[in-house]
Amino acid sequence: MTQSTGDSRWRDPEQPAGGDRDRFHVAINMDGNGRWALLRGQPREAGHVAGASAVRRTVESASAFGITTLTLYAFSSENWRRPQREVDNLMCLFQKYLDSECDRLADRGMRMSVIGRRDRLSGSLGRSIAHIEERTSGGTALHIRVAIDYSAREGLLTAASRLAEGIPLTRETFERALHEAIHAPCGTRDVDLLIRTGGEQRLSDFLLWESAYAELYFTDVMWPDFTTADLASAVEAFAARDRRYGDLRQTAR
């Protein structure tokens, strides 16, 4: 399924009809890597490697569904509690992915940002993040945001503490402080569709502020098995829903 620009369901009712109707922000909690591997008698790390292939498939197909911003939940701040070996392998995998995909994303006009804390990441991973963000900064075809060492609650608390220092509190100033707290570029549209794979049905501290009016879609498919057809199913379900933002008016069908 591809996006229909004439369908008002794809458009944020708060935005002018002629301007932002083609903008579409999808966020994915990529759950199930470890369980996928264990079910196959493999170490959890094998599931993370397979999950990287699912990331590539999703990125390559996103534009076909009208997606202009794609946020992927890769590593939560609570994931530091996992066994050290698994954490080390994940960090190594993140760096390999960023280094290997940098030129390809730039050549395709895609932009990459990493959101979350950076003070607990290794120096080499931090340099890879800085390099890919600089190399792809001019991309407009798709904005990919990868959440690493990310906690929505922590970001909200950090933003609130900064505003408590005397900055006037408005939605705009708070969102600016929040973006700064999680190293996220300003101007990113709120989440339209939030997908969680792996069978769980909770937000798990992911984009709590940005998902205030997001449509939620849960699937039992483990992330390594997530395909373009699964993405199509999620987008189809989203397109069938009425997004009224508190209004009583029904969306045109």
Beta strands, then each sheet from edge to edge (+ up, - down):
strand 1: 25-29
strand 2: 69-76
strand 3: 110-115
strand 4: 142-150
strand 5: 193-196
strand 6: 215-218
sheet 1: 3+ 4+ 2+ 1+ 5+ 6+
end
